Amino acid sequence: MPPSHRSQSWALLGVGGLLLVVALAACSSSGIMEGPDRPTETTVATTTSSTPVPLLLGLELEAVATGLFDPVSLAAAPAIGETFIVERVGRVVTASSRGAETVLDISELVGWDINEQGFLGFAVHPKFPDDPRAFAIYTNGDLDVQVASFAWDGEVFDIASLTPILKVPQPHQYHQGGGIAFGPRGYLWMSFGDGGGIGDRYENGQNAHTLNGTIVRIDIDHGDPYAIPPTNPFADDKEGDHAVWAYGLRNPWRFTHDGGYVIVADVGQDTAEELNVADIDDPGANFGWSTMEGLECFDEAECDTEGLTAPEVVIGRFQTCAIVGGPVYRGSHIPELYGHYLFGDFCTGRLRSAPFAAGTFGEIVEWTDMVEPLGQITTFGIDHDGERLVANLAGDVSRIAPIRTQVAPSP
């Protein structure tokens, strides 16, 4: 799960004080849009027929599952009405009318010594269950990052169907990344950390020939075990690994696609947490680590910023330690939140959102004191109904739901 650069020190961070948020208008020709004020009792939502609906007062959590062991990834399968929850120890359980049934157990294949290792991510094929495959990313017995697929037999994922996809050797126990998701064109995307060590010790961040510190994109429907999309920036395998779509990242624990863009939440080291954005039609972005951290030079000796893609948002690390990126809200239960990117923090449990459109973010909205304590947030997700979920290290998975007032009937 998402680390600070000194994972053992997260408990020393306070939860009070101001959050430093620097929205970088200079990173976009259109700048940062003016976002909505924080919702209050004066915020009125109406239907297209102008019929008043209850007022949004805030957000709350509805329990979906409790008592889990480190839930770290969530994946929806709308076609069969299931939501899958990944436990770091190596299990996938359901969160639906079936109850918390175990549908995949690869605990004997998963190796971990610290909480940045283990079963890290899970994604079902866009044509699931017609294409019965789901894709797992985990640290194996050698503590290298393994990506593999498993086939759904109608009741569970058959462990005997395991098909290795790729493996990324890890020189250190920190910074494995762990994001995995399908993009809008059916390609499989993954995120990998820089391999660990303070200050990019292994110099992977600016090395496009390694998969460490990158966003990877592959075609899982062709090739054996996969093919390379021809529009990957290094498809010829000369100036970088042919599977790399973007690089220059420290530990991109979670990323998401929305409106033709990919949003990458990258965990910082000393001063900055980042929200990075790239158009999916503009591959090859270099997000700057470890030449830069946020907007500042990290490597003062070799701080050449030419060609680097600056983050859209930088969040100061004095009151946060590990950003956890979520999805953009496109559900139906909270129309006031529609189009907002959700994100949180592993150490403080803060919950925030910001409107996202055309590759830029609006004003950040703080929701933390409107919801019960979130604990150590490990991941966000989307359930099979299209609503947003959040999980924490204590073993809880909850649905984010609206708190509303009653509206008097029209005369």
N, C-alpha and C positions, 0 to 999 in steps of 0.2 A: 504494500500500500504506500501512499505517497510519503516520502521522507523529508525531514529537514536535513541540512548538511551535517548536523550532529544529531542523529535520530534519538540518541539516548537523553537529549536535553530538552525535549519538547515540553515536559511537564513543568518546567520552570517558567514558561511564558505566561504572562497574565492575560486576562480576557477583557480588561477594561481599557479605557483610553480611546483615542481617535484612530481611525483607519486612514492611512495615507493612501489616497487614490489619485494617480496622475493620469488623466485621460489625454492621450497624445494626439491632438488635432494635427500636429505637423506630420504624422505618419500617414495621413490620408488627404487627398485633394479636397474632399468634401468636409473634412474636419469631423468633430464629434457632435452628433445631434443633441439637441436639448431634450433631455428625458423627462418623464413625468415626475411630479412630486410624489412623495410617499403617500400611499392611500390613507384617507381619513374618512370620517363619517360624512364628509361633504362630497365624497366621490360617488357619483351616481352612474350606474350602468343601465342602459336601456336596450331593448330589443329593436329590431328594425321597424317595428310597428309603434315605437315610442311608448310601449307599455312598461311602466316602472318595474324593476326587479329589485330584490333585496340589495342593500348597500354592502359593499365589501369593507369589512373592518380590518382584516388581516388574514393570516394563514395559520393553519394548525396541522398537526400530524395525526393521521389515522393509522393505527397499527395494522400491518399486513402480516408480519411474522415476527416472532420473538424467540429468544433462546438459541439463536444460531451461533456457529463458531466463526467469527470474523467474516461476515458477509462482505465481499469486496467487488462483486460485479453482478449486474442485473441484465437480463436479456428477455425480450418479449417474443412470443410466438402467437400473434393474433389469430391466425388461421385455426389453431386448436384451442384457443382460449387459455393459454398458459403463460405464466411469467416464471422464468428460471432464475434462481439465486445461486451464486457461486460462493461456497465457503472456502476460505484460503487453504484449509487442510487438504482439499482435493475432492470435494463433493459438490454436486449440483442438485438442488432441491426445488420443488415446485412451490408456487405461491398462488394458488387458485382454489377452485372448488374441490380439488383433489386433496387439499391439505398439504402439509410439508412432507411430501414423498421424496425420497432419494431416487433420482433418475440417472445419475452417473456418479461413480465412485472410482477415482483414479489416485486415491491417497497413497497407494503403493508406488506410484510413478512419480509423485511430487516430492521434491526435496526442499527443505527450508530450515534456516537457522535463525533468521530474524523476520520481522513483520513486513519487510519489503520483498520477501520471497514467497513462494508457494503458488497456488492456483490464482492467477492474476486477472484473467479476462475470458469472456465467452460471448460468442455471436452465432446466431442461427442464420442459415442461408436465406436470402430474400425470397426464394421460392419454397421455403419450408412449409409443409412437410412433403410436397411433391419432390423436391430435392431434400432428402432427409438429413443432410449433414449439418453439424454444428462444429464450430472451430474454437479450440481452447488454446490459451497461452499460459504457460506455467514454467516454473523452474524445476528441472528434472533432478535425478539423483546426483548428478555431477554439479548441480547448481548453475547450469547453463539454461538459457531461456529456450524453451521448446514450443513450437506451434504444431498442433496436430488436429485432425478432424475425427469425429465420431458420428456414427449413423443412428438415427432414431428408428426404432422398430415398431412404433405405434404406442409403446408403453414406457420404454426407457431408452437411453443411449447405450448401444451395445459396445462394451469395452473391447470386444474382440475385433471390432471394425476399425480400430485405431489406425490412422494413416498419418505418418510423419510428413509435415509440410516443409518446415525449415527449422534450423537451430542456430542460435546466436551465442557464441562463447562469451562468458562473463569473467572479467579479470578481478572482480571485487564483489562483495556481498551487497552493496548498495546500488541503486539506480538501474533497476531492470526495466523501467517503464511498465507496460502491461495493458495498454489500450488495444482493443480490437473491435472493428466494426466494418460493416459494408457501406460503401459509398453509393451515391445516386446512380452510378452506371454499372453497379453490380460487382465492382472490384472489391477485394478484401484489403483493408487498411490496417496497419498495426503501428504501435509506437514503442520505441526502445530507448532506454536511458543510456547515458554516456559510458556506462560500465563501472561507475563508482570512483571513489577516491576524491578527496577534497581538491578543488581547483582543476578538475579535468586532468587528473594525474596521468591518464593513459593517452591523452591528446586525441580523443575520439571525436570531440565536438565539431572540429573543423575538417574532419577526414571523411569525405563522402564515399570512400572505398570500403568503409565498415558500416554495418547496420546499427552499431551502437550510436546513440544520439540522433536518431533519425525517425522520420515517418516513412513507412514502407507501403508500397501499393503493388498488389499482384493480381493476376487473373486466375482465379481458382477453378474456373469452368473449362479451362483448356490447358494443355501441357501435362507433364508428368513429373512432379505433382502439381506444377502450376506453370503459367506462362507470364511473360512480362508485357504489360500494356505498351504498345508502340509509342505512346505519348509520355512515358516516363522520361525524366530529363536525361538520364544516363543509360537509356535503353541499349546503346551500343557497348556498354560496359567499359568505356575508356576513361572518362573523367570522374567516374564514380560507380558504385555498384548499381547494376541495372535494376534492382528492386527498390532503390531509394527514390522517394518522391520529394522529400525535403530533409534538411539536416540543420546542424547548429543548435541542438537542443540538449538540455541537461538531464531532466527526468520528466518527460511528458506522460504523466500517469493517466490522464484522460483527455480525449479529443472528441469532437462531434462535427457532423456535417449539417449545414443549413443554408438553403437558398443559393446553392452553387459555391459555397465557401466551406473551408474547414477551419475550425477554431481549436487551437491547441493551448491547453493550460500547462505551463511549464513551471515546475518547482524550482525555486531559486536557491542560492547558496548563502550570500551574505546580506544583500540589501534589497533584492527585488524578486517578487513573484510576477509572472508574465501571462498575459492573454495575447496570443499570436494568431493572426488571421491571414489566410491565403486563398486566392481564387483557385478553384480546382482546375481551371483552364490555364493556369500559370504555374506549372510545376518548377521545381528546382530552387525554391526559396531557401536561403541560408539565414536562419534566425539568430545567428550571432554568437552563441556560446561556443567557446569560452573567451573569445575576443571581447565580447560585451556581456554585461549582466544588466538587464533593463536598458536604460539609456546611457549608462556609464561604461567606460573602459574597464574591463576586468584584467586583461593582460596588458598592462601599461607598456611593456617592451615591444609588443607587436600589435598595436591598436590601429589597424587599418580597417576602416568601416566601409570602404567602397564595396558595393554589391550586397550589403547586409540588409535584411528586412527587419525593421524595428518593430517592437511589440506595439499593439494597439492600446493596451492598458498595462500600466505598471503599478503594482501594489507594494508598498513598503513593508518590510519584514519585521518591523519592531513590534507588531501586534499580530503576527501570523507566521506560520512556519512551513506550510505545505498546501498549496492551492489544490482544490479538487474541482475540476471542471465538470459541468453537467450539460444537459441538452438545452436547446431553445424550446420554450414552452409552445406547443402547437395543439394543446388539448382543448376541450370544450367546457370544462367545469369552472375555469377561472378566466373568463374573457379579458378581464383587466390585466392579466399577466401575459396575454398572447403576444408572442414575438420577443419575450424576455429570455435572455440567456441566464441560466441559474448556475451559481457556483458557491463553493464554501471553503472551509479550511479544516484540515485534519486536527490541528492542535486546539483551536479555540471554539470550533463548532459554529462559527458564524455563517449565516445564510444570507446571500445577497442575490440580486438580479440586476440586469441592465438590458434595455431594449437593444435589439440587434437588427440592422437592416443595411443592405448594400455594402457589407464588409466593415461597418463601423458600429461602435457602441454609443448609446446614449448615457444619461446620468445614472449612476449606480444607486440602487434602492436597497436600504438596509431592512431586513426582515427579522433579524435575530431575536429581538425582544418580543416579537409577536408569536413566536412558537415556543413550545416547551423545550427544555434543554436538548440539544441535538447530540451532545456527546462528541466523540471523535469521528467526524464524517469520513467514510471510506470511499463512497461512490454515490452517484446519482444514476437514475435509469428511467425507462419508460415502461409502463405495464401494458398488458395486452389490450387495454381500453384506451391507450394513448395518454394516460395521466402520468404525472411525474412521481418518482419514488426516490427516497433517500435512505441510505444504510449507514450504520455506525459500528464501531469496533465492539460495542457492548453486545452486539448480536441482534439488533432491531432493524427491521425494514418497515418503513412507513410511507404512506401516500400523503403528498402535500395537498391539502384541501382548503377551501375558502371558509372564512368566518364571516357570516352575514347578519345584518339586522333584519327585522321584519318590516315590511312596507305596508302601510294601510291600504286597503282596497280603494280603487278609484270610485268616486261618487257616481 
